[in-house]
Amino acid sequence: MGIHNKEWNKPTPRFFYGWLIAGAAFLNLFFSTGLVYYGLPVYYPSMIAALGFTRAQLTLGFLVGFLLVGAPASLLAGVLIDRFGARPVILSGVGLIGIPLILMGSITRYWQYEALCMAEVIGYALAGPIANQVLISKWFQARRGQAMGYAYLGLGLGGVVSPILASFLIQQFGWRLAFHAIGAAALAVLFPVGLLITRSTPGELGLLPDGADPASAPVAEAGAAAPREVAGAFRSLDYWLILAGSTLVLSAIHAVIQHFILFLRDQHYALGSASRILSTLLSVSLAGRVLVGYMADRFQRKNTMALFYLILGGSIPLLFLVHRPIAAWTFATIFGFAMGADYMLIPLVIAERFGIGSLGKLLALVVTANSMFQWVAAWAAGRLFDVYHNYNGAWMIMSGAALLGAIAIYAVSVPSRLIAPPGPGLHLERASSG
């Protein structure tokens, strides 16, 4: 717990408990998203060889999961988060992150894979991006971009570690034991973190966001002039632009990541080399996340988001040249850096436009669309490969989708807002929309 002044419950200047919350969110995203979804493609070659699954079938498992249970689970998570807070929702999802991974190592039939994918989707809906985005937004205001960036380093670092870790475990112990180990590790870390560290709001510890002094006037919330009610947001074109733009870009990202190892293997890269390139791509995304976090606190967030999405879409055509190692590494650097804006700016732009009063519900629909169409895109890329025996059409479609997504985000109209500088003090600065 934080160190408090008894008179005002004021945190000392040396420590704010919210940074422990950011650390908890880091670990949640590390396991629920980074380690699972970025590491899974490394298992695909072994599962194809051992079980006879096709590339389309492997990505179809999670697509069916999101189609059948992803939407209701995400919408329910949004309602529960706004009503009860993020902590109980995250704890309820932890078991559905770890246990399906453990059981994945014992499958012999495709229906078992599908069932476990559905369970993993429910865990992702409860303990993944939605709850952690709301958690950070509740604990931080002036430094929300920085805190979200640090939390999302967990997703990126999970992606960096997972290809190398999964490749090592598979080579040493086989793919089945590798799944067992990853699932057990997720349970061993996330349950204690949720119970001992995570708190849904700063008010539970007598604090204010960013550790602000309760005796001072609170900083105005970004987006205070915008409609806060869910119905009001749904009537706004801006909300649907955010949903469509982010969905297009995240679908392109997911299709590339899910097929990247298989694609490099087709280009005659060894599994170890392909895993290192993917790990490098995700390593570079860490720098992108930190920079995006700082830019989001200093510039208009939707413009920052659109810029990074534009760079990402423009980098995908480099995949046509990856038979040359220099092109593969160049793509990994540019695409990975632009990936820094993948999920983390979505809640910031929604909060900037609509406030945080119903952020859980507003994020639920966006994340549901993001997640569902990510797996549609990954499945479609697999089907295109199965039909044409190459990824050329898939890469052209994904590049166009990402560029269109960048345009949609840039078109969002954000009203003038109040920005609280990250330094000490509570003076306000007016920023107009771009």
C-alpha positions in Angstrom: 0.0 0.0 0.0 1.0 3.6 -0.5 2.5 5.9 2.2 -0.1 8.4 3.2 -0.3 11.6 5.1 -3.0 11.0 7.8 -4.5 14.4 7.6 -5.2 14.4 3.9 -4.4 10.8 2.9 -1.9 12.4 0.6 0.9 10.3 -1.0 4.4 11.4 -0.4 6.2 13.0 -3.4 8.4 9.9 -3.7 5.7 7.4 -4.3 2.2 7.1 -5.9 0.4 3.7 -5.6 -0.9 4.1 -9.1 2.5 3.1 -10.4 2.0 -0.3 -8.7 -1.4 -0.4 -10.5 0.4 0.2 -13.8 2.8 -2.6 -12.9 -0.1 -4.9 -12.2 -1.7 -4.0 -15.6 1.7 -4.6 -17.2 1.7 -8.2 -15.8 -1.9 -8.8 -16.8 -1.3 -7.7 -20.4 2.1 -9.6 -20.4 0.3 -12.9 -19.9 -3.3 -12.4 -21.2 -2.2 -10.9 -24.5 1.5 -10.8 -25.1 2.5 -14.3 -24.1 -0.6 -16.0 -25.5 -1.4 -14.3 -28.8 2.1 -13.4 -29.9 3.5 -16.7 -28.8 0.8 -18.9 -30.3 2.1 -18.7 -33.9 5.4 -20.4 -32.8 3.3 -23.5 -31.9 1.6 -23.6 -35.3 4.3 -25.6 -37.2 4.4 -28.3 -34.4 0.6 -28.5 -34.2 0.3 -28.8 -38.0 2.9 -31.6 -38.0 1.5 -33.5 -35.0 -2.3 -33.0 -35.4 -2.7 -32.3 -39.1 -4.5 -29.0 -38.7 -4.4 -26.5 -41.6 -3.3 -22.9 -41.3 -6.9 -21.7 -41.7 -8.1 -24.1 -39.0 -5.5 -22.8 -36.5 -6.6 -19.2 -36.8 -10.3 -20.3 -37.1 -10.2 -21.6 -33.6 -10.0 -18.1 -32.0 -12.2 -16.6 -34.7 -15.0 -19.0 -33.8 -14.3 -18.3 -30.1 -14.8 -14.5 -30.6 -17.8 -15.0 -32.8 -19.6 -17.3 -30.3 -18.5 -16.0 -26.9 -16.2 -13.0 -27.4 -18.9 -10.4 -28.0 -21.2 -11.3 -25.1 -18.2 -11.8 -22.8 -16.7 -8.5 -23.7 -20.0 -6.6 -23.3 -20.6 -8.3 -20.0 -17.1 -7.4 -18.9 -17.7 -3.7 -19.7 -20.9 -3.7 -17.7 -19.3 -5.5 -14.7 -16.3 -3.2 -14.8 -18.4 0.0 -14.7 -20.5 -1.5 -11.9 -18.1 -3.4 -9.7 -14.6 -2.2 -10.7 -11.8 -3.8 -12.7 -10.2 -5.9 -9.9 -12.9 -8.6 -9.5 -13.4 -8.8 -13.2 -9.7 -9.4 -13.8 -9.5 -12.0 -11.0 -12.5 -13.9 -12.5 -10.6 -14.1 -15.8 -7.2 -15.2 -14.6 -8.2 -18.9 -14.4 -9.5 -18.8 -18.0 -6.1 -17.5 -19.1 -4.0 -20.1 -17.5 -6.1 -23.3 -17.4 -6.9 -23.5 -21.1 -3.2 -23.1 -21.9 -2.4 -26.0 -19.7 -5.1 -28.1 -21.3 -4.0 -27.1 -24.8 -0.9 -29.3 -24.3 -3.2 -32.3 -24.1 -5.4 -31.9 -27.1 -5.8 -34.7 -29.8 -8.9 -33.5 -31.6 -9.8 -30.2 -33.4 -13.0 -29.8 -31.3 -10.8 -29.7 -28.2 -8.7 -26.9 -29.7 -11.9 -25.0 -30.5 -13.3 -25.4 -27.0 -10.1 -24.2 -25.3 -9.9 -21.3 -27.7 -13.4 -20.2 -26.6 -12.4 -20.5 -22.9 -9.2 -18.4 -23.6 -11.4 -15.8 -25.4 -13.5 -15.4 -22.3 -10.4 -15.0 -20.1 -9.1 -12.4 -22.5 -12.4 -10.5 -22.4 -12.3 -10.4 -18.5 -8.6 -10.0 -17.7 -7.2 -8.5 -20.9 -7.2 -5.0 -22.5 -10.8 -3.8 -21.5 -10.3 -4.1 -17.7 -6.7 -2.9 -17.7 -7.5 0.1 -19.9 -10.2 1.2 -17.5 -8.0 0.5 -14.5 -5.3 2.8 -15.8 -7.8 5.5 -16.8 -9.3 5.5 -13.3 -5.9 5.8 -11.6 -4.3 8.4 -14.0 -5.4 11.6 -15.6 -2.6 14.0 -16.3 -0.1 11.1 -16.9 -2.6 8.8 -18.4 -0.7 8.4 -21.7 2.6 7.6 -19.9 0.9 5.1 -17.5 -0.9 3.4 -20.4 2.4 3.2 -22.3 4.2 1.6 -19.4 1.3 -0.9 -18.8 1.3 -1.8 -22.5 5.0 -2.5 -22.4 3.7 -5.7 -20.8 1.9 -6.7 -23.9 4.9 -5.8 -26.0 7.4 -7.5 -23.7 5.2 -10.6 -23.6 5.4 -10.5 -27.4 9.2 -10.2 -27.3 9.7 -13.0 -24.8 7.1 -15.4 -26.1 8.6 -16.4 -29.6 12.0 -17.0 -28.1 10.6 -18.7 -25.0 8.1 -20.9 -26.9 10.8 -21.8 -29.4 13.2 -22.8 -26.6 10.5 -24.8 -24.7 9.3 -26.6 -27.8 12.8 -27.6 -28.9 13.8 -28.7 -25.4 10.6 -30.3 -24.1 8.1 -30.5 -27.0 5.1 -28.3 -27.8 2.8 -30.0 -25.3 4.9 -29.4 -22.2 5.6 -25.9 -23.5 1.9 -25.2 -23.3 1.7 -26.7 -19.8 4.6 -24.5 -18.5 3.2 -21.2 -19.9 -0.3 -21.8 -18.5 1.0 -22.7 -15.0 3.2 -19.6 -15.0 0.2 -17.3 -15.9 -1.7 -18.7 -12.9 1.2 -18.5 -10.5 1.8 -14.8 -11.3 -1.6 -13.3 -12.0 -3.6 -14.6 -9.0 -1.3 -13.1 -6.4 -1.0 -9.8 -8.3 -4.7 -9.4 -8.5 -5.3 -10.3 -4.9 -2.4 -8.3 -3.3 -1.8 -5.3 -5.5 -4.7 -4.5 -7.8 -7.3 -1.9 -6.6 -10.1 -0.7 -8.9 -9.9 3.0 -8.1 -7.6 5.3 -6.1 -10.6 6.1 -3.9 -10.2 2.7 -2.3 -7.0 3.9 -0.8 -8.1 7.5 -0.1 -6.2 8.8 -3.1 -7.0 10.8 -6.2 -5.8 10.1 -9.8 -2.1 10.9 -10.3 -1.7 11.4 -6.5 -3.3 14.9 -6.7 -3.8 16.8 -3.5 -7.4 16.4 -2.3 -7.2 19.9 -0.8 -6.7 21.4 -4.3 -9.2 21.8 -7.1 -9.3 18.6 -9.2 -8.0 18.8 -12.7 -10.7 19.0 -15.3 -11.3 15.6 -17.0 -10.5 15.5 -20.7 -13.6 15.3 -22.7 -15.8 16.8 -20.0 -17.8 18.8 -22.6 -18.5 15.7 -24.7 -21.5 13.4 -24.1 -20.7 10.8 -21.4 -23.7 8.5 -21.8 -23.3 5.4 -23.8 -26.4 6.3 -25.9 -24.9 9.7 -26.7 -21.6 8.1 -27.8 -23.4 5.6 -30.0 -25.2 8.5 -31.8 -21.8 10.1 -32.5 -20.0 9.5 -35.8 -16.7 9.9 -33.9 -17.3 6.8 -31.9 -17.9 4.7 -35.0 -14.8 6.2 -36.7 -12.7 5.1 -33.7 -14.2 1.7 -33.8 -13.8 1.2 -37.5 -10.3 2.8 -37.7 -8.9 0.8 -34.8 -10.5 -2.4 -36.1 -9.0 -2.1 -39.6 -5.5 -1.4 -38.3 -5.6 -4.1 -35.5 -6.9 -6.6 -38.0 -4.0 -5.9 -40.3 -1.5 -6.2 -37.4 -3.0 -9.5 -36.2 -3.1 -11.1 -39.7 0.6 -10.2 -40.1 1.7 -11.5 -36.7 -0.3 -14.7 -36.8 1.2 -15.7 -40.1 4.6 -14.1 -39.8 6.4 -17.3 -38.6 4.8 -19.4 -41.3 5.5 -16.8 -43.9 9.2 -16.6 -43.0 9.4 -20.4 -43.0 8.0 -20.3 -46.6 10.8 -17.9 -47.4 13.3 -20.6 -46.2 14.1 -19.0 -42.8 14.8 -21.6 -40.0 12.4 -21.6 -37.1 15.0 -20.0 -34.8 15.8 -17.2 -37.2 12.1 -16.5 -37.9 11.4 -16.4 -34.1 14.3 -14.0 -33.6 12.9 -11.6 -36.3 9.5 -11.7 -34.8 11.0 -11.1 -31.4 12.9 -8.2 -32.7 9.7 -6.7 -34.3 8.0 -6.9 -30.9 11.1 -5.6 -29.1 11.0 -2.5 -31.3 7.4 -2.1 -30.4 8.4 -1.4 -26.8 10.2 1.8 -27.8 7.2 2.7 -29.8 4.9 2.3 -26.8 7.0 4.5 -24.6 7.2 7.2 -27.3 3.5 7.0 -28.0 2.7 7.3 -24.3 4.7 10.6 -24.0 3.3 12.0 -27.3 -0.2 11.2 -26.1 0.3 13.5 -23.1 1.7 16.3 -25.2 -0.2 16.2 -28.5 -3.7 15.5 -29.6 -4.1 11.7 -29.1 -6.1 11.0 -32.2 -3.5 12.6 -34.4 -0.7 10.6 -32.7 -2.8 7.4 -33.3 -3.4 8.3 -37.0 0.3 9.0 -37.6 1.5 5.7 -36.2 -1.3 3.8 -38.0 -0.2 5.4 -41.3 3.4 4.3 -40.8 2.3 0.8 -40.0 0.1 0.5 -43.1 2.9 1.9 -45.3 5.4 -0.7 -44.0 3.4 -3.8 -44.9 4.5 -3.8 -48.6 8.0 -4.5 -47.4 6.8 -8.1 -46.9 7.1 -8.6 -50.6 10.8 -8.3 -50.3 11.5 -10.4 -47.1 13.3 -13.1 -49.1 16.2 -10.7 -48.6 17.2 -10.6 -44.9 17.8 -6.8 -45.0 14.1 -6.3 -46.0 12.9 -8.7 -43.3 14.8 -6.8 -40.6 13.8 -3.4 -42.0 10.1 -4.4 -42.0 10.4 -5.7 -38.4 11.9 -2.4 -37.3 9.3 -0.1 -38.9 6.2 -2.2 -38.4 7.3 -3.0 -34.8 7.8 0.6 -34.0 4.5 1.7 -35.4 2.8 -1.2 -33.4 3.5 0.9 -30.3 0.1 2.6 -31.0 -1.9 -0.6 -31.4 -4.3 -1.0 -28.5 -3.1 1.6 -26.0 -4.3 4.8 -27.7 -7.9 3.5 -28.1 -9.0 4.2 -24.5 -7.1 7.5 -24.5 -8.9 8.7 -27.6 -12.3 7.5 -26.3 -11.7 9.2 -22.9 -10.5 12.3 -24.7 -13.7 12.5 -26.7 -16.3 11.0 -24.3 -14.8 11.1 -20.8 -14.4 8.0 -18.5 -17.9 7.8 -16.9 -18.9 4.8 -19.0 -15.5 3.9 -20.4 -15.9 0.2 -19.7 -19.1 -0.1 -21.8 -17.7 2.1 -24.6 -14.5 0.1 -24.7 -16.3 -3.2 -24.6 -17.9 -2.8 -28.0 -14.7 -1.4 -29.6 -12.5 -4.2 -28.2 -15.2 -6.8 -29.2 -15.1 -5.5 -32.8 -11.3 -5.3 -32.7 -10.9 -8.9 -31.4 -13.5 -10.4 -33.7 -12.2 -8.9 -36.9 -8.6 -9.5 -36.0 -9.3 -13.2 -36.2 -11.4 -12.8 -39.3 -8.4 -11.2 -40.9 -6.0 -13.9 -39.7 -8.4 -16.6 -40.9 -8.9 -14.8 -44.3 -5.1 -14.6 -44.7 -4.9 -18.3 -44.1 -7.6 -19.1 -46.5 -6.0 -16.9 -49.2 -2.8 -18.9 -48.7 -4.6 -22.2 -48.8 -6.1 -21.2 -52.2 -3.3 -19.3 -53.9 -0.3 -20.8 -52.0 1.1 -17.4 -51.2 0.4 -14.3 -49.1 0.5 -11.7 -51.8 -3.2 -10.9 -51.8 -3.4 -10.9 -48.0 -0.6 -8.4 -47.6 -2.1 -6.0 -50.2 -5.5 -6.2 -48.4 -3.9 -5.6 -45.0 -1.9 -2.6 -46.1 -4.9 -1.0 -47.6 -7.0 -1.7 -44.5 -4.4 -0.1 -42.2 -4.1 3.0 -44.4 -7.9 3.4 -44.4 -7.9 2.9 -40.6 -5.4 5.8 -40.2 -7.7 8.1 -42.3 -10.7 7.2 -40.2 -8.9 8.0 -36.9 -7.6 11.3 -38.3 -11.2 12.2 -39.2 -12.3 12.0 -35.5 -13.4 15.4 -34.3 -12.1 16.0 -30.8 -13.3 19.2 -29.0 -11.0 21.6 -27.2 -9.8 19.9 -24.0 -8.0 20.7 -20.8 -4.6 19.1 -20.4 -2.9 18.8 -17.1 0.9 18.8 -17.5 2.7 15.9 -16.1 4.8 18.0 -13.8 3.8 19.2 -10.3 1.1 21.7 -9.8 -2.5 21.9 -11.1 -2.3 24.8 -13.6 -4.2 24.1 -16.8 -3.4 24.6 -20.4 -5.9 25.0 -23.2 -5.4 22.8 -26.3 -7.6 23.1 -29.4 -8.4 20.2 -31.7 -6.3 19.6 -34.7 
